[in-house]
Amino acid sequence: MHILVVEDDPTVRNFVAKGLREAGHLVEPVDNGKDGLFLAVSENFDLIILDRMLPGGIDGLRLLETIRAQNNTTPVLLLSALADVDDRVQGLKAGGDDYVTKPFAFSELLARVEALSRRGRSENAPQTRLSVADLEIDLLSRSVRRGGQRIDLQPREFRLLEYLMRHAGQVVTRTMLLEGVWDYHFDPQTNVIDVHVSRLRQKVDKPFDSPLIHTIRNAGYMLRAD
């Protein structure tokens, strides 16, 4: 699944993001309500994990109420240190689909994420395939084809391609890739991205007539069909 994590505590945010990525999910972590709200309304997510008590002008409940007012039905799992029944009820009434109190075991959080995923599949057909031009990625079987030809990718290459396809037509910066694919929240000052993009191009672009992965000078990369 494509999951947005909005959590201001870096320890909790990194812990949750790392665990979800290891479970095979694509994660976009942010540390404040303003950025969380922007992403929630501008991108398509399968699930939002939302800390209730965020600093600044937009806390978790306000963010939740705002997206629900815009008819955004993305499942939302609330995280909070507030464990009273009234607090949980308030969160659910604001539009939350589930409520987990801190501290929590990651195994429980993952089980609740999977339960919300199953619930979403029963209500709406999830996006299990991504496609750009003749390139198609199957998120369930973890397979990739272009022009009907199967392309074998390593796990990191698959995550990189999935990230680029979910942002097709958009400039994807190095910082976005480091955070979204490698779970780095700093620049390691290596050419790890360039190496993996080059390998991906060798498999996805080189055997075919038209390239899909483009370098945007001084900005990053973009996956698009010319």
C-alpha positions, 0 to 999 in steps of 0.5 A: 500500500501507499501510506502517508505517515504524519507524526512529529516525533522522529523516533516514532515516525522513523520506527513506523516508516521503517517497519512498514517499508520492511513489510513491503509498503511504500511510505511517505513520512512527514512531521507536521500537519501542514505538509500532511494535509497538503499530501493527503489532498494532493496525492492518492494514498491507500492509508493515512497514519496520523498522530493526533497531537501535532504541533503548529496550527494543524493538529491531527483532528483538524487535519482529519476533519478537513480531509473528510470535509473534502469527501476524502475517504482514505482510511485513517488510523490515529496514533495518540498518547490520549487513551481515555474513552472520550478521546478515542470516541472524539477521534473516531467521530472526527472521521478516524477509522481506527485508534491506536494508543501510545506506546504500541507494539509494531505487530499490533499496528501492522495488524490494524493496517492490514485490517484496514487494507482488507476493509478498503478492498471490500469497499473499493477496489484497490489500485493493484496495478500501475501503468505508464505507456506500455510499462506496467507494474503489478503490486500484488505479484511484484512483477513488471512488464513492458510491451508484454515482456517481463522485466526482472527487478531486484527488490530495491529496483522494484521500490524505486520504479514503484515510487517513480510510477506513483509520481509519474509526470512529476519531478522526483528529487533526490531527497524524495527518493532517499526518504521514500525508497531508502528511508534516509533522512539525510544525504549520505553523499554517495551515488547510490541513487544514480547507480540504481537509476542507471540499472533500472534504465538498463532494464526498463528503457534500453531494450525498448524504442522510447525511454520513460525515465528522464533526468531533469537537470539540477532537479531529479528524475521524472517518469513519463511517456514522451 
